[in-house]
Amino acid sequence: ENPEKISEANVYIQVLDVNDHAPEFSKYYETFVCENAVSGQLIQSISAVDQDDSAEGHHFYFSLAQEATNNSHFTVKDNQGG
């Protein structure tokens, strides 16, 4: 009979790529909503950048704050364009 053999080893991983920069908006946005805006109208498109990653690797997700989702007249839609 061959008894089961079990062994353990500690593995240490050093991460060399540090997230030096948090994602940020690609520019300063100042948005205004006209009083005659209609339901479903696009108000503002936004995009972000991350200096730690190439532009091709970017895909950011935006959402309304949790407290705003229950009683909001606004929605956020992903345009699949970064």
N, C-alpha and C positions, 0 to 999 in steps of 0.2 A: 504494500500500500504506500502511496505517495501522499504525505500530508500536504495541505495547502501551504504555500509560502507567501507571506505578506511582508512587504517592506515599505517604508515611508522615507520621503526625502523632502527637505525644505527647498523651495525655489523662490528666489528673490528676483523681482523684475524692476529694472530702472527705466522709467519713462523719460526719454530724451527730448521729446517734443512737448513743450510747455504751452498751454493756452495763455499767451501773453496778452491777447486782446479779446475782449468780449465782443460779440456781434453788436453792430450799431447801425442806425439809419444811414443810408448812403448820402443823405443831405438833410438840411433842416426843413421840416414841414410846418407850414402854418395854414391851417384849413379853415375855410368859412363855408357855412351852409346857408343858402338863400332861403328866405321864407316861402318862396314859391316852388321849392324843390318837391319833386313828385316821388311817390313810393317806388323803390327799386332803382332810383337814380344813382349813378356812380358819383360819389362825393370826392374821393381821394384814392389814388394808387400809391402804395408805399413799397420801398424795397430796403434791404439791409446788406451790409458787407461784413466780412470777417477777415481781418488782415492776416490771420493765422492760416488761411486756407486759400486755394486757388479759386478764381471766380467760377470755374466749371463745377467745382464741388459744392457750391452754395445751394442750399434749399432751405429757406426759413419758413416757419409757420407762425402766423400771427393770430391772436384771438382777443376777444373782449375780456375784460376782467370779470371774474366769476360773479361779483355782485351786480355787474351791468347786464349779464345775459338774461336774467329773469324779468327785467323790466326795462328793456331797451328798444328804441326805435331804429337802432343801427344793427347791421350784420357785417361780418367780415367774410370775404370770399377769396379763396386761393386762385390766383390767375395763372398758376403754373409757370410764371415768368420770373421767378426769383424774388 
